[in-house]
Amino acid sequence: MSNIPQLLVHDHEDNVGVVVVEGLTAGTEMLCVVTHDNSSFKLTAKHDVPIGHKIALKDIADGDTAIKYGEDIGKFVAAVGQGEHVHTQNLKTKRW
């Protein structure tokens, strides 16, 4: 495992984190850092995920709220497993 964080999470209440490296591939055991207190944990990426995209930190059900930066950022429109890619195929804004 790298000692450079691959996933950043703002708050312990968040259920998604953001990929901060290029070329993240499925099967990578990521170093995940919680910026609120600089704690860390490990999580395995289930998909190739581009930089800037989100990954589920836990299993999430269809209809659940996405929490990033401690804030509601949208609604899941499909179930997502821990370590899976979170993007427009499974997450929609609540704005419209």
N, CA, C and O atoms as CSV, one atom per row, in Angstrom:
chain,resi,resn,atom,element,x,y,z
A,1,MET,N,N,0.842,-1.190,0.000
A,1,MET,CA,C,0.000,0.000,0.000
A,1,MET,C,C,0.877,1.240,0.000
A,1,MET,O,O,1.926,1.280,0.643
A,2,SER,N,N,0.439,2.225,-0.716
A,2,SER,CA,C,1.151,3.487,-0.808
A,2,SER,C,C,1.039,4.255,0.500
A,2,SER,O,O,0.080,4.075,1.251
A,3,ASN,N,N,2.030,5.123,0.778
A,3,ASN,CA,C,1.921,6.008,1.932
A,3,ASN,C,C,1.409,7.383,1.503
A,3,ASN,O,O,1.365,8.315,2.305
A,4,ILE,N,N,1.022,7.501,0.228
A,4,ILE,CA,C,0.401,8.715,-0.301
A,4,ILE,C,C,-1.102,8.461,-0.374
A,4,ILE,O,O,-1.527,7.470,-0.967
A,5,PRO,N,N,-1.918,9.342,0.220
A,5,PRO,CA,C,-3.367,9.122,0.183
A,5,PRO,C,C,-3.896,9.056,-1.251
A,5,PRO,O,O,-3.510,9.846,-2.112
A,6,GLN,N,N,-4.783,8.100,-1.478
A,6,GLN,CA,C,-5.455,7.991,-2.773
A,6,GLN,C,C,-6.894,8.486,-2.694
A,6,GLN,O,O,-7.502,8.811,-3.714
A,7,LEU,N,N,-7.434,8.543,-1.482
A,7,LEU,CA,C,-8.823,8.958,-1.286
A,7,LEU,C,C,-8.881,9.917,-0.105
A,7,LEU,O,O,-8.328,9.642,0.960
A,8,LEU,N,N,-9.563,11.054,-0.306
A,8,LEU,CA,C,-9.753,11.998,0.784
A,8,LEU,C,C,-11.213,12.033,1.191
A,8,LEU,O,O,-12.116,12.019,0.354
A,9,VAL,N,N,-11.421,12.079,2.497
A,9,VAL,CA,C,-12.745,12.154,3.103
A,9,VAL,C,C,-12.694,13.351,4.045
A,9,VAL,O,O,-11.737,13.497,4.805
A,10,HIS,N,N,-13.701,14.199,4.005
A,10,HIS,CA,C,-13.661,15.391,4.856
A,10,HIS,C,C,-14.035,15.089,6.300
A,10,HIS,O,O,-13.368,15.557,7.223
A,11,ASP,N,N,-15.086,14.318,6.502
A,11,ASP,CA,C,-15.667,14.149,7.833
A,11,ASP,C,C,-16.024,12.683,8.059
A,11,ASP,O,O,-16.319,11.967,7.102
A,12,HIS,N,N,-16.001,12.233,9.295
A,12,HIS,CA,C,-16.347,10.842,9.611
A,12,HIS,C,C,-17.799,10.508,9.281
A,12,HIS,O,O,-18.138,9.332,9.152
A,13,GLU,N,N,-18.658,11.504,9.144
A,13,GLU,CA,C,-20.063,11.281,8.784
A,13,GLU,C,C,-20.255,11.074,7.284
A,13,GLU,O,O,-21.318,10.618,6.862
A,14,ASP,N,N,-19.250,11.399,6.471
A,14,ASP,CA,C,-19.354,11.259,5.019
A,14,ASP,C,C,-19.511,9.790,4.632
A,14,ASP,O,O,-18.982,8.902,5.300
A,15,ASN,N,N,-20.248,9.546,3.541
A,15,ASN,CA,C,-20.363,8.167,3.041
A,15,ASN,C,C,-19.721,8.011,1.662
A,15,ASN,O,O,-19.788,6.941,1.058
A,16,VAL,N,N,-19.094,9.091,1.167
A,16,VAL,CA,C,-18.295,9.033,-0.054
A,16,VAL,C,C,-16.988,9.780,0.174
A,16,VAL,O,O,-16.912,10.708,0.978
A,17,GLY,N,N,-15.966,9.352,-0.553
A,17,GLY,CA,C,-14.682,10.045,-0.551
A,17,GLY,C,C,-14.293,10.351,-1.980
A,17,GLY,O,O,-14.902,9.832,-2.916
A,18,VAL,N,N,-13.271,11.199,-2.162
A,18,VAL,CA,C,-12.848,11.646,-3.482
A,18,VAL,C,C,-11.471,11.093,-3.821
A,18,VAL,O,O,-10.535,11.185,-3.026
A,19,VAL,N,N,-11.364,10.517,-5.015
A,19,VAL,CA,C,-10.084,10.005,-5.517
A,19,VAL,C,C,-9.180,11.195,-5.838
A,19,VAL,O,O,-9.592,12.126,-6.530
A,20,VAL,N,N,-7.950,11.160,-5.332
A,20,VAL,CA,C,-7.030,12.288,-5.512
A,20,VAL,C,C,-5.748,11.893,-6.246
A,20,VAL,O,O,-4.752,12.614,-6.190
A,21,VAL,N,N,-5.772,10.753,-6.931
A,21,VAL,CA,C,-4.620,10.315,-7.727
A,21,VAL,C,C,-5.087,9.893,-9.120
A,21,VAL,O,O,-6.228,9.467,-9.296
A,22,GLU,N,N,-4.217,10.012,-10.085
A,22,GLU,CA,C,-4.492,9.531,-11.441
A,22,GLU,C,C,-4.314,8.022,-11.488
A,22,GLU,O,O,-3.471,7.464,-10.785
A,23,GLY,N,N,-5.110,7.368,-12.317
A,23,GLY,CA,C,-4.887,5.960,-12.612
A,23,GLY,C,C,-5.252,4.982,-11.509
A,23,GLY,O,O,-4.642,3.917,-11.420
A,24,LEU,N,N,-6.225,5.305,-10.666
A,24,LEU,CA,C,-6.658,4.375,-9.617
A,24,LEU,C,C,-7.345,3.178,-10.271
A,24,LEU,O,O,-8.298,3.346,-11.032
A,25,THR,N,N,-6.872,1.992,-9.980
A,25,THR,CA,C,-7.415,0.791,-10.622
A,25,THR,C,C,-8.122,-0.113,-9.617
A,25,THR,O,O,-7.832,-0.102,-8.421
A,26,ALA,N,N,-9.062,-0.896,-10.150
A,26,ALA,CA,C,-9.781,-1.866,-9.335
A,26,ALA,C,C,-8.790,-2.770,-8.618
A,26,ALA,O,O,-7.785,-3.187,-9.194
A,27,GLY,N,N,-9.079,-3.069,-7.365
A,27,GLY,CA,C,-8.222,-3.932,-6.563
A,27,GLY,C,C,-7.181,-3.192,-5.750
A,27,GLY,O,O,-6.506,-3.799,-4.918
A,28,THR,N,N,-7.034,-1.883,-5.972
A,28,THR,CA,C,-6.072,-1.090,-5.212
A,28,THR,C,C,-6.529,-0.941,-3.772
A,28,THR,O,O,-7.656,-0.520,-3.515
A,29,GLU,N,N,-5.661,-1.283,-2.837
A,29,GLU,CA,C,-5.936,-1.007,-1.428
A,29,GLU,C,C,-5.511,0.436,-1.183
A,29,GLU,O,O,-4.322,0.754,-1.147
A,30,MET,N,N,-6.501,1.295,-1.017
A,30,MET,CA,C,-6.246,2.732,-0.916
A,30,MET,C,C,-5.951,3.160,0.514
A,30,MET,O,O,-6.516,2.632,1.472
A,31,LEU,N,N,-5.055,4.128,0.631
A,31,LEU,CA,C,-4.890,4.848,1.883
A,31,LEU,C,C,-5.885,5.997,1.835
A,31,LEU,O,O,-5.802,6.857,0.959
A,32,CYS,N,N,-6.825,6.014,2.773
A,32,CYS,CA,C,-7.880,7.020,2.828
A,32,CYS,C,C,-7.616,7.904,4.044
A,32,CYS,O,O,-7.409,7.400,5.148
A,33,VAL,N,N,-7.624,9.213,3.845
A,33,VAL,CA,C,-7.353,10.144,4.932
A,33,VAL,C,C,-8.586,11.012,5.184
A,33,VAL,O,O,-9.172,11.567,4.254
A,34,VAL,N,N,-8.965,11.118,6.456
A,34,VAL,CA,C,-10.064,11.987,6.880
A,34,VAL,C,C,-9.439,13.328,7.242
A,34,VAL,O,O,-8.698,13.431,8.220
A,35,THR,N,N,-9.740,14.362,6.447
A,35,THR,CA,C,-9.055,15.643,6.623
A,35,THR,C,C,-9.451,16.353,7.914
A,35,THR,O,O,-8.683,17.171,8.422
A,36,HIS,N,N,-10.632,16.059,8.454
A,36,HIS,CA,C,-11.088,16.711,9.687
A,36,HIS,C,C,-10.102,16.510,10.839
A,36,HIS,O,O,-9.843,17.429,11.616
A,37,ASP,N,N,-9.553,15.289,10.939
A,37,ASP,CA,C,-8.648,15.004,12.061
A,37,ASP,C,C,-7.369,14.270,11.638
A,37,ASP,O,O,-6.606,13.807,12.487
A,38,ASN,N,N,-7.140,14.167,10.333
A,38,ASN,CA,C,-5.949,13.517,9.784
A,38,ASN,C,C,-5.850,12.034,10.140
A,38,ASN,O,O,-4.763,11.457,10.113
A,39,SER,N,N,-6.989,11.419,10.474
A,39,SER,CA,C,-6.986,9.975,10.704
A,39,SER,C,C,-6.983,9.269,9.350
A,39,SER,O,O,-7.196,9.899,8.314
A,40,SER,N,N,-6.744,7.975,9.364
A,40,SER,CA,C,-6.706,7.249,8.097
A,40,SER,C,C,-7.306,5.854,8.259
A,40,SER,O,O,-7.441,5.335,9.367
A,41,PHE,N,N,-7.657,5.272,7.127
A,41,PHE,CA,C,-8.153,3.906,7.078
A,41,PHE,C,C,-7.861,3.347,5.699
A,41,PHE,O,O,-7.449,4.083,4.802
A,42,LYS,N,N,-8.072,2.051,5.523
A,42,LYS,CA,C,-7.845,1.393,4.237
A,42,LYS,C,C,-9.184,0.994,3.627
A,42,LYS,O,O,-10.133,0.668,4.340
A,43,LEU,N,N,-9.245,1.026,2.308
A,43,LEU,CA,C,-10.431,0.629,1.570
A,43,LEU,C,C,-9.968,0.138,0.206
A,43,LEU,O,O,-9.075,0.736,-0.395
A,44,THR,N,N,-10.559,-0.937,-0.285
A,44,THR,CA,C,-10.189,-1.473,-1.593
A,44,THR,C,C,-11.137,-0.944,-2.663
A,44,THR,O,O,-12.356,-1.040,-2.529
A,45,ALA,N,N,-10.566,-0.385,-3.723
A,45,ALA,CA,C,-11.355,0.099,-4.857
A,45,ALA,C,C,-11.881,-1.097,-5.640
A,45,ALA,O,O,-11.125,-2.010,-5.971
A,46,LYS,N,N,-13.177,-1.089,-5.935
A,46,LYS,CA,C,-13.797,-2.187,-6.681
A,46,LYS,C,C,-13.804,-1.930,-8.182
A,46,LYS,O,O,-14.013,-2.854,-8.968
A,47,HIS,N,N,-13.574,-0.665,-8.592
A,47,HIS,CA,C,-13.569,-0.283,-10.005
A,47,HIS,C,C,-12.359,0.604,-10.280
A,47,HIS,O,O,-11.746,1.134,-9.354
A,48,ASP,N,N,-12.022,0.763,-11.548
A,48,ASP,CA,C,-11.110,1.831,-11.953
A,48,ASP,C,C,-11.903,3.128,-11.769
A,48,ASP,O,O,-13.039,3.228,-12.231
A,49,VAL,N,N,-11.312,4.118,-11.100
A,49,VAL,CA,C,-12.036,5.367,-10.831
A,49,VAL,C,C,-11.130,6.549,-11.175
A,49,VAL,O,O,-10.001,6.634,-10.691
A,50,PRO,N,N,-11.631,7.465,-12.017
A,50,PRO,CA,C,-10.830,8.639,-12.392
A,50,PRO,C,C,-10.615,9.592,-11.221
A,50,PRO,O,O,-11.402,9.628,-10.275
A,51,ILE,N,N,-9.549,10.349,-11.303
A,51,ILE,CA,C,-9.278,11.382,-10.308
A,51,ILE,C,C,-10.461,12.354,-10.249
A,51,ILE,O,O,-11.037,12.711,-11.277
A,52,GLY,N,N,-10.812,12.772,-9.031
A,52,GLY,CA,C,-11.913,13.704,-8.829
A,52,GLY,C,C,-13.272,13.051,-8.676
A,52,GLY,O,O,-14.237,13.712,-8.291
A,53,HIS,N,N,-13.362,11.755,-8.972
A,53,HIS,CA,C,-14.633,11.042,-8.817
A,53,HIS,C,C,-14.735,10.467,-7.404
A,53,HIS,O,O,-13.749,10.403,-6.670
A,54,LYS,N,N,-15.938,10.055,-7.044
A,54,LYS,CA,C,-16.212,9.578,-5.689
A,54,LYS,C,C,-16.251,8.061,-5.608
A,54,LYS,O,O,-16.517,7.369,-6.591
A,55,ILE,N,N,-15.976,7.562,-4.402
A,55,ILE,CA,C,-16.056,6.143,-4.070
A,55,ILE,C,C,-16.890,6.012,-2.802
A,55,ILE,O,O,-16.746,6.800,-1.867
A,56,ALA,N,N,-17.774,4.996,-2.780
A,56,ALA,CA,C,-18.599,4.731,-1.598
A,56,ALA,C,C,-17.735,4.186,-0.467
A,56,ALA,O,O,-16.918,3.289,-0.675
A,57,LEU,N,N,-17.920,4.730,0.720
A,57,LEU,CA,C,-17.152,4.298,1.897
A,57,LEU,C,C,-17.816,3.122,2.605
A,57,LEU,O,O,-17.193,2.459,3.434
A,58,LYS,N,N,-19.074,2.867,2.279
A,58,LYS,CA,C,-19.831,1.761,2.871
A,58,LYS,C,C,-20.879,1.342,1.854
A,58,LYS,O,O,-21.048,2.013,0.836
A,59,ASP,N,N,-21.580,0.259,2.104
A,59,ASP,CA,C,-22.700,-0.124,1.250
A,59,ASP,C,C,-23.803,0.919,1.419
A,59,ASP,O,O,-24.150,1.294,2.539
A,60,ILE,N,N,-24.349,1.379,0.295
A,60,ILE,CA,C,-25.351,2.443,0.300
A,60,ILE,C,C,-26.564,1.972,-0.493
A,60,ILE,O,O,-26.424,1.419,-1.583
A,61,ALA,N,N,-27.752,2.193,0.057
A,61,ALA,CA,C,-28.989,1.740,-0.587
A,61,ALA,C,C,-29.542,2.783,-1.552
A,61,ALA,O,O,-29.314,3.982,-1.393
A,62,ASP,N,N,-30.265,2.304,-2.547
A,62,ASP,CA,C,-31.029,3.169,-3.450
A,62,ASP,C,C,-31.934,4.045,-2.594
A,62,ASP,O,O,-32.639,3.538,-1.722
A,63,GLY,N,N,-31.923,5.352,-2.831
A,63,GLY,CA,C,-32.746,6.290,-2.070
A,63,GLY,C,C,-32.021,6.971,-0.932
A,63,GLY,O,O,-32.509,7.970,-0.405
A,64,ASP,N,N,-30.847,6.448,-0.530
A,64,ASP,CA,C,-30.086,7.079,0.550
A,64,ASP,C,C,-29.508,8.418,0.098
A,64,ASP,O,O,-29.368,8.675,-1.098
A,65,THR,N,N,-29.179,9.254,1.060
A,65,THR,CA,C,-28.569,10.553,0.811
A,65,THR,C,C,-27.053,10.410,0.763
A,65,THR,O,O,-26.463,9.709,1.585
A,66,ALA,N,N,-26.428,11.077,-0.202
A,66,ALA,CA,C,-24.969,11.120,-0.288
A,66,ALA,C,C,-24.470,12.242,0.612
A,66,ALA,O,O,-24.967,13.366,0.547
A,67,ILE,N,N,-23.493,11.935,1.443
A,67,ILE,CA,C,-22.919,12.918,2.353
A,67,ILE,C,C,-21.434,13.087,2.016
A,67,ILE,O,O,-20.655,12.135,2.063
A,68,LYS,N,N,-21.067,14.325,1.674
A,68,LYS,CA,C,-19.679,14.695,1.366
A,68,LYS,C,C,-19.442,16.053,2.009
A,68,LYS,O,O,-20.314,16.921,1.951
A,69,TYR,N,N,-18.289,16.250,2.614
A,69,TYR,CA,C,-17.991,17.486,3.356
A,69,TYR,C,C,-18.994,17.691,4.485
A,69,TYR,O,O,-19.243,18.823,4.900
A,70,GLY,N,N,-19.576,16.586,4.989
A,70,GLY,CA,C,-20.577,16.690,6.041
A,70,GLY,C,C,-21.911,17.236,5.554
A,70,GLY,O,O,-22.780,17.543,6.369
A,71,GLU,N,N,-22.093,17.364,4.233
A,71,GLU,CA,C,-23.289,17.969,3.647
A,71,GLU,C,C,-23.995,17.001,2.704
A,71,GLU,O,O,-23.368,16.114,2.126
A,72,ASP,N,N,-25.293,17.178,2.557
A,72,ASP,CA,C,-26.115,16.436,1.613
A,72,ASP,C,C,-25.760,16.913,0.207
A,72,ASP,O,O,-25.953,18.086,-0.115
A,73,ILE,N,N,-25.240,16.013,-0.634
A,73,ILE,CA,C,-24.885,16.403,-2.004
A,73,ILE,C,C,-25.765,15.725,-3.048
A,73,ILE,O,O,-25.572,15.944,-4.244
A,74,GLY,N,N,-26.723,14.909,-2.624
A,74,GLY,CA,C,-27.588,14.270,-3.593
A,74,GLY,C,C,-28.227,13.005,-3.065
A,74,GLY,O,O,-28.079,12.641,-1.899
A,75,LYS,N,N,-28.949,12.341,-3.969
A,75,LYS,CA,C,-29.685,11.125,-3.638
A,75,LYS,C,C,-29.197,9.976,-4.519
A,75,LYS,O,O,-29.055,10.123,-5.732
A,76,PHE,N,N,-28.944,8.838,-3.889
A,76,PHE,CA,C,-28.553,7.653,-4.644
A,76,PHE,C,C,-29.766,7.109,-5.382
A,76,PHE,O,O,-30.835,6.943,-4.794
A,77,VAL,N,N,-29.599,6.834,-6.670
A,77,VAL,CA,C,-30.682,6.295,-7.499
A,77,VAL,C,C,-30.424,4.831,-7.833
A,77,VAL,O,O,-31.141,4.233,-8.635
A,78,ALA,N,N,-29.414,4.269,-7.225
A,78,ALA,CA,C,-29.096,2.841,-7.337
A,78,ALA,C,C,-28.250,2.468,-6.128
A,78,ALA,O,O,-27.539,3.308,-5.576
A,79,ALA,N,N,-28.327,1.222,-5.724
A,79,ALA,CA,C,-27.485,0.745,-4.627
A,79,ALA,C,C,-26.024,0.757,-5.074
A,79,ALA,O,O,-25.717,0.497,-6.237
A,80,VAL,N,N,-25.132,1.062,-4.135
A,80,VAL,CA,C,-23.698,1.107,-4.409
A,80,VAL,C,C,-22.991,0.359,-3.282
A,80,VAL,O,O,-23.279,0.588,-2.107
A,81,GLY,N,N,-22.078,-0.526,-3.632
A,81,GLY,CA,C,-21.328,-1.260,-2.631
A,81,GLY,C,C,-20.095,-0.510,-2.162
A,81,GLY,O,O,-19.583,0.366,-2.859
A,82,GLN,N,N,-19.631,-0.856,-0.995
A,82,GLN,CA,C,-18.413,-0.259,-0.453
A,82,GLN,C,C,-17.280,-0.419,-1.458
A,82,GLN,O,O,-17.062,-1.510,-1.985
A,83,GLY,N,N,-16.562,0.663,-1.723
A,83,GLY,CA,C,-15.422,0.640,-2.632
A,83,GLY,C,C,-15.776,0.847,-4.097
A,83,GLY,O,O,-14.897,0.855,-4.958
A,84,GLU,N,N,-17.087,1.018,-4.385
A,84,GLU,CA,C,-17.514,1.177,-5.774
A,84,GLU,C,C,-17.554,2.645,-6.201
A,84,GLU,O,O,-17.649,3.554,-5.376
A,85,HIS,N,N,-17.478,2.841,-7.515
A,85,HIS,CA,C,-17.499,4.162,-8.140
A,85,HIS,C,C,-18.868,4.813,-7.948
A,85,HIS,O,O,-19.900,4.198,-8.215
A,86,VAL,N,N,-18.865,6.050,-7.486
A,86,VAL,CA,C,-20.090,6.839,-7.336
A,86,VAL,C,C,-20.030,7.953,-8.368
A,86,VAL,O,O,-19.117,8.779,-8.352
A,87,HIS,N,N,-21.011,7.969,-9.269
A,87,HIS,CA,C,-21.043,8.989,-10.313
A,87,HIS,C,C,-22.479,9.124,-10.822
A,87,HIS,O,O,-23.413,8.691,-10.148
A,88,THR,N,N,-22.662,9.708,-11.978
A,88,THR,CA,C,-24.008,10.003,-12.475
A,88,THR,C,C,-24.864,8.764,-12.700
A,88,THR,O,O,-26.087,8.886,-12.775
A,89,GLN,N,N,-24.274,7.579,-12.812
A,89,GLN,CA,C,-25.061,6.362,-13.004
A,89,GLN,C,C,-25.785,5.931,-11.728
A,89,GLN,O,O,-26.723,5.137,-11.789
A,90,ASN,N,N,-25.358,6.448,-10.571
A,90,ASN,CA,C,-25.991,6.023,-9.325
A,90,ASN,C,C,-26.255,7.163,-8.333
A,90,ASN,O,O,-26.729,6.913,-7.225
A,91,LEU,N,N,-25.956,8.399,-8.713
A,91,LEU,CA,C,-26.152,9.542,-7.821
A,91,LEU,C,C,-26.695,10.717,-8.615
A,91,LEU,O,O,-26.171,11.060,-9.675
A,92,LYS,N,N,-27.747,11.330,-8.096
A,92,LYS,CA,C,-28.352,12.498,-8.744
A,92,LYS,C,C,-28.491,13.629,-7.732
A,92,LYS,O,O,-28.689,13.387,-6.542
A,93,THR,N,N,-28.385,14.860,-8.213
A,93,THR,CA,C,-28.608,16.018,-7.375
A,93,THR,C,C,-30.081,16.096,-6.978
A,93,THR,O,O,-30.946,15.573,-7.681
A,94,LYS,N,N,-30.358,16.735,-5.877
A,94,LYS,CA,C,-31.751,16.964,-5.454
A,94,LYS,C,C,-32.238,18.341,-5.913
A,94,LYS,O,O,-33.365,18.735,-5.613
A,95,ARG,N,N,-31.395,19.062,-6.633
A,95,ARG,CA,C,-31.721,20.435,-7.019
A,95,ARG,C,C,-32.807,20.508,-8.078
A,95,ARG,O,O,-33.544,21.493,-8.133
A,96,TRP,N,N,-32.925,19.481,-8.926
A,96,TRP,CA,C,-33.974,19.469,-9.948
A,96,TRP,C,C,-34.372,18.076,-10.279
A,96,TRP,O,O,-35.245,17.867,-11.122
